[in-house]
Amino acid sequence: MANSIDSVTARTKLKARRDAYWHKLATGCYLGFRKTTDDSTGTWVARYWDEAQHKQHFQSLGPLDEHLPGSRFDKAVTLAREWFAHLGMGGLAKAYTVADACSDYTDHIRAEKGDKPANDAQGRFARWVDKSSLARIELAKLKRDHIRAFRKKLKSTPVVIRGQERDRAPDTINRDMSALRAALNLAFADGKVTSDFAWREYLKPIKNASRRRDLYLDRVQRRKLIDHASPDIAPFLQCMAVLPFRPGALAALRVADFNPRVKTIRIGEDKAGADRRLSLPDAIVQILTPLAKGRPSSAPLLAKPDGTAWNKDAWKWPIKDAAHAAGLPPEVSAYTLRHSTITDLVVGGLDLLTVAKISGTSVAMIEKHYGHLRQTAAADALAGLVL
């Protein structure tokens, strides 16, 4: 056939020209071979006629020089048919990369849930996706091998703390994978790609990564931690020891959030998302009143000496130092105090729904991590039935 492109011999005989030589695969679907110089190995391109839009779409398939010359035509046919199928199922004609999916997801989360979760996702993408080869891969060409390599990198990259390396925690790996999985799933739901096969399996979370928090400090140990803390961090720890909030939610409180007259505090910045108010007992009101007195309503309720709010990088090492000075386990963290206060509420008999509302989480999470603490209470209740 004149100007055939289906064999090496035929392609070698083609004259160099700017326009591609076309081979019809189906109605409106063509595979092209472009040879711009006589000694060129040539490049492959697909062409698709969109009947609905009355428009031609083109997709470069590259030189395919990683394949043997005799198998390039067959490989080009396979790639072209995959692209035609992608378009036929409503996929995008233009290249849409993993980076595009991450960017669109960040914009979506910012519009739906606000800046805090959007910035968290954006930070994870910046660390693990944006500067990697994964970012430039078109979603339509994304393979399981790409995602497998991404997961392997997450698991093998150590965390460096004060110059020392340690393995990344499985739940941390899960959070990073979750962000990418959510971005790709949104792209799939929006029709930017026609299959989630590439990431469906290898972005599944590591099982049993989020383990029950077993490090508990009783009231005496909590008091000891506060007493051995620096004056800067002590008020923050004192509030963590009596309020079962997430450390970030506590640090985000403003003076205006605390109302000593009606004895309430408003929690707005939290994973729970919804704005909520909590009635406070007199003892906690007395702790918070000096922290708010005479300060601007927009100021952090719990401020560092420079007037700015605490954050995880600022509170981490002062808490470690206080734990060391108090002779407490080195694993003590801000979340240890949250866990300890929630434990006391559960063991004290407060119903799990109320505990969940106060702490800003779901009943399911409270049952998962603290339900075992109710076994003793259940046994005591059953013992009380004995005649």
Phi and psi in degrees as a GROMACS rama.xvg file:
@    title "Ramachandran Plot"
@    xaxis  label "Phi"
@    yaxis  label "Psi"
@TYPE xy
-64.6078  136.389  ALA-2
58.4263  33.2724  ASN-3
-69.6268  147.588  SER-4
-123.06  9.4301  ILE-5
-90.2041  3.07729  ASP-6
-140.045  157.455  SER-7
-62.4895  -42.768  VAL-8
-60.8943  -44.2955  THR-9
-64.9564  -41.3127  ALA-10
-68.6936  -32.6547  ARG-11
-64.7405  -33.0259  THR-12
-79.6156  -12.0129  LYS-13
-67.4205  143.244  LEU-14
-80.5265  143.31  LYS-15
-66.4186  135.021  ALA-16
-161.448  165.321  ARG-17
-73.9214  -41.3879  ARG-18
-75.623  150.184  ASP-19
-78.7703  156.293  ALA-20
-93.5666  131.784  TYR-21
-110.773  145.02  TRP-22
-127.6  119.617  HIS-23
-75.6733  128.19  LYS-24
-102.627  -33.2371  LEU-25
-165.502  174.234  ALA-26
-58.5358  120.145  THR-27
79.2521  -0.722067  GLY-28
-120.51  119.612  CYS-29
-132.178  145.86  TYR-30
-107.555  130.896  LEU-31
-117.936  154.36  GLY-32
-129.634  123.033  PHE-33
-110.368  126.877  ARG-34
-127.403  104.029  LYS-35
-90.6182  -21.7061  THR-36
-134.567  159.447  THR-37
-63.5968  -33.5518  ASP-38
-96.251  8.52909  ASP-39
-76.4975  145.101  SER-40
-78.5113  -14.0591  THR-41
85.4154  162.966  GLY-42
-128.839  158.651  THR-43
-111.054  146.795  TRP-44
-146.757  148.014  VAL-45
-111.538  149.346  ALA-46
-132.137  134.021  ARG-47
-133.193  130.887  TYR-48
-95.4031  116.278  TRP-49
-88.9794  103.735  ASP-50
-64.4774  -37.7537  GLU-51
-64.7821  -39.5155  ALA-52
-98.6271  -5.07407  GLN-53
51.1559  54.8621  HIS-54
-145.31  142.088  LYS-55
-87.8601  137.555  GLN-56
-118.328  141.649  HIS-57
-123.245  146.027  PHE-58
-138.626  120.636  GLN-59
-74.4704  134.077  SER-60
-106.275  -5.64736  LEU-61
83.7901  -179.787  GLY-62
-75.6583  -20.8636  PRO-63
56.1219  30.3532  LEU-64
-76.0105  -0.92522  ASP-65
-78.669  -7.73049  GLU-66
-106.595  155.66  HIS-67
-61.9536  144.982  LEU-68
-51.198  -39.676  PRO-69
-71.0444  -15.7807  GLY-70
-107.646  0.760073  SER-71
-68.018  -38.3129  ARG-72
-61.1629  -47.6884  PHE-73
-61.6026  -40.5244  ASP-74
-64.9194  -41.9832  LYS-75
-62.6889  -39.804  ALA-76
-61.0948  -44.4055  VAL-77
-60.6384  -48.0756  THR-78
-63.7424  -40.8456  LEU-79
-63.9327  -44.1066  ALA-80
-64.3698  -36.865  ARG-81
-62.0695  -40.6073  GLU-82
-69.2243  -40.6646  TRP-83
-61.4716  -42.6043  PHE-84
-63.3245  -40.4365  ALA-85
-58.3601  -46.9902  HIS-86
-67.6095  -39.6701  LEU-87
-64.5879  -25.2475  GLY-88
-92.952  8.93789  MET-89
97.5181  7.51807  GLY-90
-68.6016  164.341  GLY-91
-73.4774  144.676  LEU-92
-79.2622  -37.0259  ALA-93
-82.6021  160.592  LYS-94
-64.834  132.188  ALA-95
-130.949  111.834  TYR-96
-94.1215  171.585  THR-97
-60.5264  -39.65  VAL-98
-61.6611  -39.1378  ALA-99
-62.1364  -41.8872  ASP-100
-63.009  -41.6691  ALA-101
-66.0029  -41.1283  CYS-102
-64.5372  -44.4944  SER-103
-65.0606  -36.6867  ASP-104
-65.4652  -42.5615  TYR-105
-59.9396  -44.4895  THR-106
-62.2288  -40.2495  ASP-107
-62.8847  -46.9851  HIS-108
-65.8227  -38.4914  ILE-109
-61.9366  -40.3721  ARG-110
-72.778  -35.5948  ALA-111
-89.1892  -36.1944  GLU-112
-124.597  -8.06647  LYS-113
105.168  179.866  GLY-114
-71.3252  -36.9141  ASP-115
-61.8031  -54.752  LYS-116
-66.5224  -31.3634  PRO-117
-66.7417  -41.9307  ALA-118
-67.1819  -33.5585  ASN-119
-63.8779  -47.3682  ASP-120
-63.5601  -42.5616  ALA-121
-60.9124  -39.3985  GLN-122
-64.5985  -40.1417  GLY-123
-66.6122  -40.0678  ARG-124
-65.1897  -38.975  PHE-125
-63.5894  -36.255  ALA-126
-76.3031  -36.633  ARG-127
-118.779  -17.0245  TRP-128
-116.827  -52.4378  VAL-129
-54.0336  -40.0679  ASP-130
-96.1764  7.24521  LYS-131
-100.667  166.609  SER-132
-66.4217  -22.6259  SER-133
-59.8516  -35.5443  LEU-134
-58.9864  -34.3554  ALA-135
-88.0481  -5.29417  ARG-136
-76.7943  132.492  ILE-137
-69.1119  140.258  GLU-138
-58.418  -37.0299  LEU-139
-66.044  -20.2762  ALA-140
-107.424  5.53961  LYS-141
-68.1875  131.975  LEU-142
-117.59  163.234  LYS-143
-60.6785  -33.8476  ARG-144
-61.5819  -36.1079  ASP-145
-63.7017  -45.0014  HIS-146
-71.393  -36.2572  ILE-147
-61.3545  -41.0948  ARG-148
-66.5445  -39.5376  ALA-149
-60.944  -46.5958  PHE-150
-63.541  -40.6099  ARG-151
-62.7689  -39.9467  LYS-152
-64.8604  -41.6815  LYS-153
-58.4787  -43.5908  LEU-154
-74.3933  -29.5828  LYS-155
-93.5649  -13.6244  SER-156
-82.1814  118.437  THR-157
-77.6299  162.913  PRO-158
-95.0949  135.357  VAL-159
-108.803  116.595  VAL-160
-125.146  118.643  ILE-161
51.2338  42.013  ARG-162
81.9945  -2.37093  GLY-163
-110.064  139.212  GLN-164
-95.1017  145.131  GLU-165
-147.099  157.684  ARG-166
-65.9116  147.155  ASP-167
-74.1809  140.681  ARG-168
-68.7141  142.391  ALA-169
-56.0896  -37.5379  PRO-170
-69.8129  -28.4072  ASP-171
-69.1184  -42.4512  THR-172
-59.93  -42.4361  ILE-173
-60.3745  -39.8334  ASN-174
-65.5742  -38.6147  ARG-175
-68.4704  -41.5943  ASP-176
-66.4278  -37.1766  MET-177
-60.8317  -39.1579  SER-178
-63.0044  -46.2354  ALA-179
-67.2083  -41.3183  LEU-180
-60.1994  -41.9627  ARG-181
-64.9005  -39.2435  ALA-182
-64.974  -44.6404  ALA-183
-69.1352  -37.1703  LEU-184
-65.5429  -36.6379  ASN-185
-65.3752  -41.713  LEU-186
-61.4658  -40.4153  ALA-187
-64.7288  -44.412  PHE-188
-64.4843  -32.0494  ALA-189
-84.5229  0.800216  ASP-190
79.8917  16.2122  GLY-191
-75.1522  -19.4137  LYS-192
-146.724  151.62  VAL-193
-100.008  1.59903  THR-194
-151.709  144.961  SER-195
-105.203  17.3531  ASP-196
-57.7593  -37.4369  PHE-197
-61.863  -36.8257  ALA-198
-115.331  -4.18595  TRP-199
-56.1597  -40.1833  ARG-200
-90.5003  -46.1048  GLU-201
-86.5618  -0.444183  TYR-202
-108.331  14.4909  LEU-203
-67.4367  141.808  LYS-204
-66.6595  151.569  PRO-205
-65.9961  129.641  ILE-206
-71.5335  146.587  LYS-207
57.4786  29.3881  ASN-208
-75.129  -37.9077  ALA-209
-90.0872  95.9535  SER-210
-91.3166  157.958  ARG-211
-61.978  137.612  ARG-212
-80.3662  116.035  ARG-213
-103.967  -11.9016  ASP-214
-78.1252  113.048  LEU-215
-122.299  136.053  TYR-216
-111.285  124.836  LEU-217
-76.1912  179.208  ASP-218
-61.5693  -37.2903  ARG-219
-65.5606  -43.395  VAL-220
-67.2846  -36.8137  GLN-221
-64.8748  -41.5534  ARG-222
-62.958  -38.9519  ARG-223
-65.569  -40.9935  LYS-224
-61.3035  -44.4811  LEU-225
-65.1854  -41.9514  ILE-226
-64.883  -29.3757  ASP-227
-95.0474  1.31191  HIS-228
-83.6335  157.73  ALA-229
-67.4676  153.384  SER-230
-57.604  -24.1742  PRO-231
-67.9148  -44.3768  ASP-232
-94.4978  -15.8082  ILE-233
-56.2399  -45.0955  ALA-234
-61.3414  -36.972  PRO-235
-63.5487  -44.3284  PHE-236
-67.8232  -36.4941  LEU-237
-62.3558  -39.8505  GLN-238
-71.1936  -37.4537  CYS-239
-62.812  -30.4694  MET-240
-77.5103  -14.654  ALA-241
-121.907  -9.66514  VAL-242
-123.062  123.7  LEU-243
-82.3665  42.9668  PRO-244
-87.9961  159.698  PHE-245
-66.7488  145.254  ARG-246
-54.9082  -40.4893  PRO-247
-64.4301  -37.0685  GLY-248
-68.2154  -39.1006  ALA-249
-65.0155  -43.8974  LEU-250
-65.1869  -26.7989  ALA-251
-82.4585  -8.62805  ALA-252
-62.8519  139.962  LEU-253
-108.542  163.066  ARG-254
-56.8299  -38.1065  VAL-255
-65.7054  -19.2821  ALA-256
-73.936  -17.8597  ASP-257
-103.205  125.403  PHE-258
-119.051  96.3022  ASN-259
-68.0563  -24.789  PRO-260
-66.3652  -45.5247  ARG-261
-99.8836  1.02587  VAL-262
60.0271  53.014  LYS-263
-133.711  160.893  THR-264
-136.306  139.705  ILE-265
-103.542  130.462  ARG-266
-111.925  111.869  ILE-267
-109.622  -34.7797  GLY-268
-99.0273  99.4136  GLU-269
-159.585  160.655  ASP-270
-61.1177  -27.2641  LYS-271
-62.4222  -23.9613  ALA-272
84.6607  -57.6263  GLY-273
-71.026  140.11  ALA-274
-67.9033  132.958  ASP-275
-142.505  155.448  ARG-276
-120.194  145.993  ARG-277
-128.332  128.725  LEU-278
-76.592  140.131  SER-279
-115.345  144.157  LEU-280
-74.6833  163.616  PRO-281
-57.8444  -37.8266  ASP-282
-61.1968  -39.6823  ALA-283
-77.3881  -34.6881  ILE-284
-58.216  -40.594  VAL-285
-66.0158  -29.9411  GLN-286
-72.1564  -41.1868  ILE-287
-81.9767  -28.7684  LEU-288
-57.1635  -46.4795  THR-289
-64.7833  -27.7265  PRO-290
-71.0637  -27.4944  LEU-291
-98.133  -21.8658  ALA-292
-60.716  126.743  LYS-293
73.6531  13.1982  GLY-294
-112.53  153.02  ARG-295
-59.2888  147.613  PRO-296
-63.6694  -26.2331  SER-297
-88.2249  -4.75668  SER-298
-74.8875  151.499  ALA-299
-59.9846  134.377  PRO-300
-63.8751  -37.8443  LEU-301
-116.43  99.2461  LEU-302
-108.879  151.707  ALA-303
-73.2645  169.711  LYS-304
-55.9155  -28.2664  PRO-305
-85.1966  3.53048  ASP-306
90.9286  -7.65401  GLY-307
-88.3756  164.737  THR-308
-76.3231  152.146  ALA-309
-69.9676  153.442  TRP-310
-144.415  173.862  ASN-311
-62.6127  -30.3832  LYS-312
-74.7749  -28.8079  ASP-313
-82.7584  -35.2776  ALA-314
-89.8114  -17.0806  TRP-315
-58.6318  -56.8234  LYS-316
-75.8419  -33.7283  TRP-317
-59.5691  -35.1958  PRO-318
-69.6932  -41.2205  ILE-319
-60.9123  -42.6367  LYS-320
-64.8982  -40.0289  ASP-321
-66.2614  -40.4433  ALA-322
-62.7319  -42.0667  ALA-323
-63.4476  -44.376  HIS-324
-65.7376  -30.6685  ALA-325
-87.6698  -2.31964  ALA-326
72.7155  27.9563  GLY-327
-96.7967  164.323  LEU-328
-57.0871  143.047  PRO-329
-65.615  -15.606  PRO-330
-78.4093  -4.74642  GLU-331
-58.0366  133.374  VAL-332
-142.856  179.146  SER-333
-60.0698  -37.1148  ALA-334
-70.0904  -21.686  TYR-335
-62.57  -39.6009  THR-336
-67.7516  -41.533  LEU-337
-61.2633  -46.341  ARG-338
-59.8255  -40.7861  HIS-339
-67.5318  -40.7989  SER-340
-68.4924  -39.8379  THR-341
-64.6962  -40.3963  ILE-342
-58.0157  -44.7156  THR-343
-63.6464  -37.5443  ASP-344
-65.5065  -42.3942  LEU-345
-68.119  -48.3612  VAL-346
-64.6623  -30.9015  VAL-347
-71.5259  -7.92147  GLY-348
101.442  1.79321  GLY-349
-66.9467  135.533  LEU-350
-62.978  149.744  ASP-351
-65.173  -30.8433  LEU-352
-63.2843  -44.261  LEU-353
-67.9717  -39.7903  THR-354
-59.5057  -43.3369  VAL-355
-62.8224  -43.0696  ALA-356
-65.4256  -42.9877  LYS-357
-64.3595  -42.464  ILE-358
-86.6107  -6.6645  SER-359
74.7278  41.109  GLY-360
-140.867  -174.71  THR-361
-93.1485  157.229  SER-362
-61.1259  -36.1387  VAL-363
-60.8591  -41.0457  ALA-364
-69.3178  -39.1802  MET-365
-63.5394  -42.6834  ILE-366
-63.6658  -39.2438  GLU-367
-64.4864  -45.1422  LYS-368
-94.3088  -22.0821  HIS-369
-128.422  -3.69751  TYR-370
-59.1322  -31.1674  GLY-371
-63.5874  -22.4046  HIS-372
-72.6074  -17.3452  LEU-373
-84.6621  -4.73199  ARG-374
-63.9195  -41.0431  GLN-375
-65.4537  -41.2936  THR-376
-62.3062  -39.47  ALA-377
-64.7796  -41.4744  ALA-378
-63.766  -40.4597  ALA-379
-64.8341  -38.8126  ASP-380
-65.659  -41.2779  ALA-381
-65.2451  -37.6853  LEU-382
-61.9814  -32.1624  ALA-383
-70.0813  -11.9107  GLY-384
-86.7939  -13.3749  LEU-385
-67.0362  128.669  VAL-386
